[in-house]
Structures are given as C-alpha cells and as structure tokens.
Amino acid sequence: MTGIVSSHPHTAGALSPVVMVRALWAHGLLIRQIGRRDVISRYKGSYLGIVWSLITPLVMLVVYAFVFSVIFQARWGTGDGQSQVDFALTLFCGLLAFNVFAEVISRAPTLIVGNPTYVKKVVFPLETLPVAAVFTALVNSVAGLGVLILAWVVVHHSISTTIWLFPLMLLPLCALSLGLGWFLASLGVFIRDIAHPVTVLVQILLFMSGIFFPLGVLPSVYQKILIVNPLVTIIENIRRTLLWSQMPVWRWWFLAMVGSLVVLQLGYYWFMRSRKAFADVL
C-alpha cells in the first residue's frame, strides 16, 4: 500500500473544519486504498468473490417481499396505488441506509486496537481509518442500491423524479457515522468493552429508526420522542427522494445536517487529542 507514511498530525486547529477537511483531502488516496483493501479482503478466498455483494441484497429483497407482502399483507400507507411489494422495497431502502451507519459504528471500536502496528511502528494518519470504514460501507451498499432501484423500476415502470437529491440526503448520514466512528475508535483503545454495548445500541436503533414502520402510525407523543433520533429523519428523506418522487423535508435535513456536522467536528477533535496516548495504552 503506497502513501501510508505521513507526518504526525498536529492537534492544533483540530476544532477547525478547514483543518479537518484539508487533512482528510491530503490523505484521499490512502483512504481509497484502505477501503479497496477492506472490500477485497471481505470476499477473498470465496468462489464467487464480490458477486456476493449482489447476491446477498437480492436474496434479502426477495425474502422481505415474500414475508411482508404475501404473509403479513403489510402496507406503508404512502398512497392508494401501492403494489404488494412496496412495503418490502420501502423497508429495504431503510435497511440499506441504516446498514451504512451500523457497519461503521460496529467496526469503529476495534479499528485502532486491531491495527497496533500502525500505532507503534510507523507514523500513520490513524484518523483515516474511520473515514475508510465509511468509504467501505458506502461501497458495500452500492449493489443493494442497484437492486433496489431496479426492483422499483420493474414494479412502477418509472424512476423517482427527485433521485438527483439522494446524494445530498446521504451527507448527514455519512457525517454522523464518521463523527461517531472517531469517538468510538478512540474510546475502543481505552475501554475495550465498549464494543459490546455498541452492538446492543445498534440493535436498539434498528427498531427505533423508523425502518419497519412509518412514523405517522405512532401517536404524536411518541413521534416527538422518536424524531429526536436523527436517523429517523435522515432515512425518511432518503426514501422520499430515492423512491417516492417527493421533495425532502428541508427543515429535517437542515437540522440533521447541522447536528451531524457538530458530531463530526467534535469527533475529529476528540480523536486527534486522544491519539497521543494510543501508543502508551496499546
């Protein structure tokens, strides 16, 4: 892997978004290399290799379509013209978005602990490891995204007219995932048990992020509580733009974006300040 040796980053200015962006931009090639290595290593040694990234979401979509549209006869309630598989496609869309977040958060506590050589024996920009984890999670979701869009076109004979806004809706999801990833990657060095409660938290968030049900079916008091979770509004806006040809709720997007950027900046600052002690602990 080329370009892994770097000058030791300074913590001065770590609270500046400009400093953070410049530092990450300078290591863009390294981030892509680490992400590519992670994707390849995931399927290394298997007969079908990266084809599994297409087979897995396709099988899961078929399962969801059968369980929810045939067995449960579930409906999402977005319109009278819903097909029998719309619920499964809507659910699948939410899971794709959530899985990006879940993959980063689940891996974060072991990112530094699992690479002690980078800490002790080479001068390595450790802050790039959580960024590469986000990159890898997005790459892993591409096949599922393609399956989802193709299935929607087959069922509805059309594509969302607001799909061009979908990348914009991903920004708060990526920022939130990366910010929390930096926090957890650092905490994982000092508190080795942190991976266990994180696993439980991810499972809780899976059922508390509006993936399996529309927010509107809940009483208003529970809606106000649940909407505090930024994943709820992020996933809802992703569905609106990617599937339903609806404009996003810009107020939701703005609040999620601001909150995610705050988490991102604080996560970067915490990581850069605490990384000086990594070598002593490991």
N, C-alpha and C positions, 0 to 999 in steps of 0.2 A: 504494500500500500504506500503510495507516494504522498509526500506532503504531510506526514503525521507529526514531524518535529516542528515545534513552534516555540517562539519566545514565550516565557511565562507571562500570563496576562496580569495586568495590574488591577487592583480593586478600586483605585481612584477613578471616580466618574462612573462607577457601576450603576448608579441611580439615574444616569443619563440615557434616554432612549437612543440618542445618536451614537453614543459609545457602544451600546449593545449591538445596534444594527451594523455598525462598521466592523465590529469584532466578528460577528457571525458571517458577514459578507466575505471577509477575508479568508474564512475557512470553508467557503461554499463547496469547493472541490472535495475537501476532506469529508464533509458531511455526506455528499453524494456517494463517495467511495464506501464509507461505513454502512450507509443504507443499502447499497447494492450488495455488499458482503453479507449483511443480515438476511436479505431476501434470498440470496443464493444458498446460504447455509441452511435455511429453513427447509429447503427441498432437496438438499444434497443427499445423494445415495438412494433416493426414491426412483422407481421406474418411470413414473410419469412426470417427475420434476415439477416445474412451475405450472403445469397443466392442472395440478390440484387446486390452484388458486381460482380456477374457473369451475371445476367440478364441484367443489365444496359449496359455494354460494348457490349454484344451480340446483343441487340436491336439496339444500335447505329451503330454497324458494318453493320447490315442489311440495315439500313436507308442510310448510306453512299454508300453502294454498289448499292442500287437502284437509288439514286439521281445522282451519278456521272458516273456510268457505263451504266445505262439504259436511264436516261433523258438527261444528258449532253454528253454522249459518250466520256468522258474525258480519256486522256491517259497521263501517266507520262513521257514517252519517254526514258525508260531505256533499250529498246530492241524491236526487231520485234516480239518476241514471247509473248508479253504481253497478258494476258487474260482481259476480260471485267471488272473484279473486282480488277485488280492490282492497279488501281488508288485509289480505296477505301481502300485497305489494306495499301498502302503507306501513304495515308492521316491519317488513323487510327494509324499507327505507330508513326507518328509525333505528333499527339494529345496526345498519351499516355505519350511520353517523356515530352511534354510541360506541361501537367497537373500535373506532379510531381513538376515542378518548380512553376506553377501557384498556386497550393494548398498551398505550403509553404509560398510564398510571400503574398498571400491573407490573410493567418491566422496570419502572423508574427506581424502586428501592434497591435493586441489585445491579444497576448499571455501573456504578463505581466499584462496589465490592467485587463484582465479577470480573473486573479488569484491573487488578492490583499492579500489573506491570506498567500500565500507563501512568500510574500514580508515582511509583518508586524509581523506575529505571529510565524513563525518558521524559523529556519536557513535552507534555502533550496538552492540547487545549481540551480539558475534560468537559468544559461546558458544551462541546459539540455533541457529546453522546446523547443527551436527551433530545437535541434537535434532530439527530439522525434517527432516533426512535420515532419521532413524529413523521419524518420522511418515510420511514419503513411502513408505518401504519397506513399512511395515505396510499402508498404503492400497493399494499396488500388489499386495499379496498377497491382498487380500480376494476378488477374483474367482476366483483359483486355489483358495482355501479353499472357496468356494461350490461350485465344480466338484467338488472332492474329496469333500465331504460328500454332495452329490447322487449322485455315482457310487457311493459306499459304500452309500447307502440303496437305490439301484437293484439293486445286486448282492446285498446281505444283507437287504434289506427291514426294516432296523432302523437305529437310530442309537445311537452309543456312550452307555452309561449314565453314563460319567464325563466326558462332554464339558464339563460345567459347570466342571471343574477345568482345562480347557485354557487360559483366560486366565492362571491362576496359573502354569502351566508356561512361559508366554511371558515372564514377568518377568525371569528370569536372562538370557534371550536378548537382550532389549532393553537391560538394564543393561550387559551385556558389550559389546554393539555400540556403545552410546553412549560408554562409557568408553574403548574403543579408538579410537572416532571422534574424541574430543577429543585424545587423544595424537597420532594421525596427522595431524589437521588442523593442529596446531601444528608438528609436525615437517616437514610439507609446505612450510611457509613458509621454513624454514631449510635443508632438504635437498630440493631439487627432484626428485632422483632417487628419492625414497622410493616414489613411485607404482609404479615398475617392480618392485621386489621384493615389494611388497604384492600385485600382480597374480599373481605366481608363488606367493606364500604362499596366496592364496585358492584357486588351483587344487590345491595340495597338500592343503589342508584339505578340499576337496571329496571327495577319495578317502580321507581319514583320519578322517572323522567318522561312520562307520557308516551312510552313506546308501545304499550299494549292496549292503550285506551285513549280516546280523545279527551282533552281537558274539559270540554263542555259538558260531559256526562256527570261531573262531580258537582256537589253543592258548592255554592260560591265561596263559603268559608274555607273549604279545602282547596279550591282553586287558588285563593290568595296565598295559602301556605305553600302549595306546590310550585307556584310560579317563582318563588324565591330561588329555586334551583335553576341556574342559568341554562342547563341542558334542556329543560322543557321548552323554553322559547327558541333556543337555537335549533333544536330538532323540528319544531313546528314550522319555523321559517324555511328550513331545508325542504320539508315536504311541500310547502306552498309553492316554492319556486321550481323544484325538481319534478313534481308530479301534477299539481293541481292547476297550473296556469294562473296562479294568484300572486299578486304583489306581496312581498313580505310585510309584516307589521314593523315599520321602521322604528317605532319607539322601542319595541323589544330588541331589535338589532342594535340600536344605539346604546341602550343600557347594557346589553350583554357584551358589546364591544369595549365599552369603557371599563366595565368590571374586569374583563379578561385581560385588557392591557395593563391594568393595575396589578393583577396577579402575575402577569408575565414579567413586569419590571421588578417587582418585589422578589419574585422567584430567582431572577438572574442576580440581583444584588445579594440575596442570601447565599446563593451558591458560590459566588465569587469571593465573598467574605469568609465563608466557612471552609473553602477548599484548601486553605493554607494548613489546616490541621489534618487533612486526609492521610498524608503520609505517616504521621505520628500514630494515628489510630490503626491503620492497616499494617 
